[in-house]
Amino acid sequence: MSRPLIGLCASLETARYGVWEELSDLLPRMYSTAVQEAGGLALILPPDDDVARNPDELLDRLDALVLAGGGDIDPTTYGGRPHPATTGARQDRDRFELALAHRALERDMPLLGICRGMQMLNVASGGTLVQHLPEALGHDHHAHTPGAFGDHEVELEPGSLAARAVGANSTLVKSHHHQGVDELGEGLRASGRAAGDGIVEAIELPERAFALGVLWHPEADEASRVIAALVEQAAG
């Protein structure tokens, strides 16, 4: 049997390697490793304006789509004004991922949003974001140390897609984010919340076979079953 082809949306970041410093299509190796270990074939997807205009050109070749982490989404995408703490926005990436997310949902293609990708799933469904959680919550527990994940517990709605993907109704997660869901997008259900402050940590579209967003980073956790659940869905 051929492995299901899982598309992983890449960041656009300036990267330094050898004597070079260039704008690069970038994604941590943990994403592709998690897909491969789950039995999938990983394909890195750089932003492409032609694909943004015709998403089926790419989606016809994929079995599932992952909206990965990275810099903040441009607030104008959801009608917001930029907060001083909002950084790393790339309109070309936003255009690409919004188009893919809209069309993947229309096609009922298996879709997983991770961190920024969960936020993108919410925006693609018409929702909005809290641009700086420390300001709203009075603490920075969700991104307390630059370059390091924090561990905290998430409570999941029993019977939800999030709980089925995790394999439990609560889970310890690896997290690093300073933004989150404000107004939920149309049709979305909040199916997971952080223990303690109640921040939405998982969202899903119940009428789709597999449309899930998680604010944590399952690719960074070898014990996580979330990416494997996506690959299993894509394999049929």
Summary of the structure (lengths in Angstrom):
residues: 236
radius of gyration: 16.5
end to end distance: 11.6
largest distance: 51.7
contacts: 810
relative contact order: 0.17
helix: 32%
strand: 27%
